[in-house]
Amino acid sequence: MQHAILPPNQRTQRGTVLPLTHYHTIADLREKARRRLPSPVFDFLDGAAESERTARRNTAAFDDVGLVPHCLADVSNVDTATTLFGQRVAWPVVCAPTGASRLFHPDGEIGVARAASAAGMFYTLSTGATFSIEEVAATSCGPKMFQLYVHRNRDITWMLLDRAKQAGYSALCLTVDVPVVGKRERDLRSGFRMPPALTVRSLVSFVAHPRWAWDHLCKQPLAMANFAEHFGGRGFVAESQGLGDELDASVSWKDIRQIIEYWDGPFALKGVMSPEDARRAADMGVTALVISNHGGRQLDGAIASIEALPAIAQAVGDQMELVVDGGIRRGAHILKALALGAKACMIGRPYLYGLSAAGEPGVARAFDILKSELVVAMQLSGCPEIGAIDRSLVRLGA
């Protein structure tokens, strides 16, 4: 009897048939990603700086925010739509910029952008993407934001901004918490860093995952797609090193002002954690803040993003849109962040787990999980629409 060949999203690593609907939580998708990826690649996705305390705290801190639900509200129909960066979106979640997404699955940034468009949400393209600004714009009709680092060679900075404008990206996200790269010890131990120094154990893990290797050997070679004219064609490793060398530790507030004026549109500053910086950004004309510690991948020991939100909301919440990035793993986390003053949340690892597990359909599954959980949390809290979510729903120190 001849057996049909099942698509990758319906097979586990051991060959057992499991549809994506079998994965009920982001943790389920994470485990699927862990099985599918070579361990150095999974650790690159999942790991953080030093002891990884801040990365763990990002999620754990949501447990310290208790919900105080309201009852007897008509929640037979729930509206999750809102406005963000001047555009109407279906729900208050933004895809964070994640570099080198094709490391995790050949669908890469294009697959994520398409899934985000179908879900009615903003997608943010990383400077270090493995598909170009133009390629992603051509394949996704949804709202898009471009993420930028300020480069030592300022000509590169202006070139990227011009390309993003011409390609139709409606907002800009400038990341400011990477003057240097944090000490990511999982990558140091595996040798999955720039330049690579892979250990025997790491090499064995690659050999033990032939499907991942096949995808990357037989598909378009990895490249830092937005830098072809500067250091393209030298291979992914050399291009990644070149991008790292371009990080400018001298960036200051005067650079922010220049970029705001040059972009002349919705502008988010990503990596702000203090009320003082938030007030300065508001005075300078920044339109949105992404409250973020880079997923715990930079300064270990920094407070959780959700812990930073209340003071920043009190300082500038009526002047800017606030987006919380880091630790979002449940729909109730989104509800808690909105109740504490955020306009939206930003997710990175959750959709990368889905991408790693099953490509674009896996990303869509990650979105479905979080949105359905958000809807249930809103219903159980007595909130039929996003506008009904307020500070009365939460209690700190629960």
N, C-alpha and C positions, 0 to 999 in steps of 0.2 A: 504494500500500500504506500503510495507516494504522499509525503507530508508537505504541506505548504510552508514556505519560508516566511516566518513572522518578522515584522518590522522591529528594529532595535528597541523601540519604546515598549514592546510587549514581551521582552525577554530579560530575565535576570542574568547575572554573571554565570550562574550554574545552569541556565537553560530553562528554568521553570517559567511557564507562561504566567505573567501578571500584567493586567492592564494598568494604565496609569491611575485609574480610579481606585486601585488598591492602596495607593499611597495617600494617607489621610492627613498627614501633618508635614510641616517643613522638616521636622526631624526624620521622618520616613524618607524624604527625598535626599537628605544629607547622607543617610546610611546607604542608599542606592548609589549616590555619587562616590562614596568612599570605596565601595566594591568595584566600581567601574574604572576608577582612575588609578594610575600608578601612584604609590604612596607619596613620592616627592611632589607630584602635581596636586594631589589632594591637600597635602600640608601647605602648599603655597596658597591654595584657596582658603583653607580653614584656619590657618595659623595667624599669629599676631606677634606683637613685640615682647621680648624678654619672657617674663613669667606668665604672660597672657592674662594677667589679673584684670586689666581694663576691659579686654574683650569679653571675659566672662561676666564682669560687672554690668556691662551694657545690657545684657538680657536679665540678669538676676535683679537689677534695680527696679524692674517693672513689678516685681513681687512686693516691693515696699509701697506701691501705690494701690490702695484698696478702692474698690468700686462701691458706690452707694446708689443702687438703682432706684429709679422712680417706677411707680406702678400705675395701672389703669390708664395707660395711654394707648391710643389706637395705633398698633404697630403691624397691622395687617399688610401694609405696603411701606417699604423702607426705601428712601431715596438717598443714595450715597454720593450723588453728584455735587460738585463744588467748582469754584474757579481757582485757578492757580497760574501765576505768571501771565495773567491777562487772558487766559483761555479756559473754556469750560472743559472739565474732565469728568470721567464717569465715577471716579472714587479718589480719595485723597492720598494716593501712594505714587511715588516717583521712583523710577529705576535709577539707582546710583551709577556713576561712571565706574566701570571696572575694566582695567587694561587687559590686553591679551586674551580676550574671551575665547578665541579659537583654540587656546591650549586645552580647554575643557570639552569642547565639542566643535566639529567643523562648522556647525550653523553659526557659531560665534555671535558677534554683535548684530548681524543682520537678523538672525533668528530671534534674538531678544527684542530688537526693535519692532519686528513684525508682530510678535506676541503682545507687546505693550500697546501697539496701535489697535489691535483687535480688542484689547481690554479697556481701551479708552483712557490711557494714562500717559504721562510724560515719560519719554525715554531720554537718558543723558548719555551721550557718546563721549568716551574717554579720549584724551589726547593720545594715549598709548594704545589705541584700538588696532586690531588686526584686520579690519575693513576700514576703508577710507571714509572721510566726511561725506564725499559725494556718493559713494556706493550705498551707504546706509540711508541717505536722504532719498535716493532713487527707489528704494525698496520698501519704504515705510511712509504712509500718508498721515500718521499720527503726529501729535505735537512733540517737538524735539528740542533738547537743550544741548549745547556743546560745553564740555568741561575743558578748562585751560590751566596749565601751569605757566608762570612767567619764566621765560627762558633767558639764559645768559645772552644769547644772540637775540636781541629784541626784534630783529627782522623776521625770525621764525614766529614770534608771538603775533605780530601784525599780519603775517601771511595766513596763519591759522584762523584768525578772526575774520579776515576778508573771505576766506573760503567758506566758513560757517555761515556768514551773512548771505553769500551768493547762493548757497545750497538750501536756504530757507529755514535754518535753525532759529527759533523765535526767542530763545533766552540763552544767556551765558552763565556758566557756573565756574567761578575762579576758585581753585583749591589753594589754601594758604597755610596748611599745616604740615607741609613737606619741604622745609628748607633743606633738610637732609633726610635720608631714609633711616627709619628706625631699625633697631637690632632685632631681626626676625630669626629666632634661634632654631626653629624647625628647618628653615631653609639652609642655615649654616651647617646644621648637622647632616642634612641629606646631600649637601653640595648643590642644591637647586638654586643657584644664585648667579650673579654676573661678576666675573666669568664663572662658568660652571666648574665644579670640582666634585663630580658625582662619586659617591661611595660605592663599594661593591654591593651593599644591600640595596642601594637605590637602583643600580643597574639591573639587579635581579628582579626588582619590582616592575621595571619597564618590560623585561622579557616575559614576565608573568601576566602581562596585560596586552596580548597581541592585537586585540581589537582596537584599542586606543592607538597603538603604534601603526596599525594598518590605516586608520583614518588619517593620520598625519603624514604618512609616507606617500599615500596615494592621492591626496587632495592637494590643493594649492599650498605651497610652502608658507610657513608662518613669516610674517613681516610686520614691522611697524609702519602700517599702511599710509599714515599721514605725513611721512618724512622721506618719501621716495627721492625727492630732488635734493635732499640735504645729506643723508647717509643711507639711502636705500640701496638695495642690491648687494649689501655686504653680509646679508644673513641676519636672522632674528637675534642671535646673541650679540653681534657687533652693534646692531641697531638699538637694541635695548640698552647696551652700555652707553651708546651715544646719547640716548634720551636721558639717562640718569646723569650723565655729565653736564647736561644742559640745565639741571635744576639750579636755581639761583638763590643762594642763602642770603643775599643782600636785599631782597625784595622788601619794600616798605610801603607805608600808606600813600606816599606820592605816586608810586606805580599804580596803586588801586585807582586813584583819581584819574590818571591818564587813560586807563582801560575803560572805566565807566564812560568817559567822554567819547572815546573812540567807538565803543560798542553802540551806545545810544539806544538802549532797549532794556527789557527786563534783565536784571543783573543780580545773581546770587553769589554770596561769599560763603564758601564751604570750609569749615574747620574752626568756626568761632565757638568758644566755650565760656567766655567771660562777659558779664554785663557791660564792663567798661569798653571792651572791643565792640560790642554790639551797639552801644551808644555812638561811638566814633564812626562806625559804619553807617548808621542812620544819618548822622550829620553830613556825611560825605555824599549821600545820594544812593547808597546801595538799596535795592528794592526788596531783597529777600536774604535771609540768613539760613544756611544749613548748619544746624548745631551738631557738630560731629567731632569725634576723636579719631577719625579714620578707621573705624572698626577695631580700635585697640591696636592698630598696626604701627603706631608711631611712638607716642609717649606712654609707656606702661606706668600705671599709677595715677593717670588722669581720671577724673570723675566720669561717671557714666553720662551719656548724652541726655538721657531723660532726667538726670539729677541737675543738669545745667539749665534745663528748660524753664522752670518756674521763675528764677531770678531774671533771666533774659526776657521772658514774656512780660514781667513787671516793668522792666526798663524800657523796652521798645515795642511791645506787642501791638500797640495801636499805630505804629509807624511803618512796620515791615511785615512781610509774610515770613513766618517761621516754619522751618522744616526740620524734623528730628531724624537724624541718621545714626543707626547703630543699635543692634540688639533686637530688632523687630523680628519676632518669630511667630506671633499670634495675632489674630484679629483684635483681641482685647488690648494688646499693646498699642495698636493704632488708636483705639477708642480712648485709652488713658492719655496718650500724647495730645490728642485733640482737646480733651477736657482740661489739660494743663496749659493750653494756649497755643499749641501748634496748629498750623493751617494744613499740614500734610506730614507724611512720613516718607523716608527714603530707604530703600532696601537694596542690598547688593548680594551678600552671600545667599539669601533665600532663593533668588532666581538663578544664581550660578549653580546651586545644588540641583535645581530642576534642569538647567542646561546640561550639566554633567551627566545627569541620569538618563536623559532622553532627547536632548536637543530642543528645538522650538516647542514641541508638544509638552516637554517637561517644564519649560518656562511657563507656558500657559497653565499647567497644572498648579504650579506654585502660586500664580496669581489667583486661580480659582479657590485654592485653599484659604488664602488670607482674606479674600473678599467675602467668601461665605461665612467665615468666622466673624468678620467685622459685622456683617448683617445680623447674625444671631446675637452678638454682643449688644448691638444697638437695640434690637427687639427686647432683649432681657433687661435692658437698662431704661426702657421707656423712651427711646429716641427714634422717632420716625424719619428724621432727616438730619443731615450733618449740622445744620444750624441749631438743633436742639441739644447738642453736646456742649456742656459748659462745666465750670469749676465745681458746681454742686455735686457732680457725679463721682468725685474722687476724694480720697482722704490720704494724706501722706503719712508714712510711718506705719502703715497697716501691718 
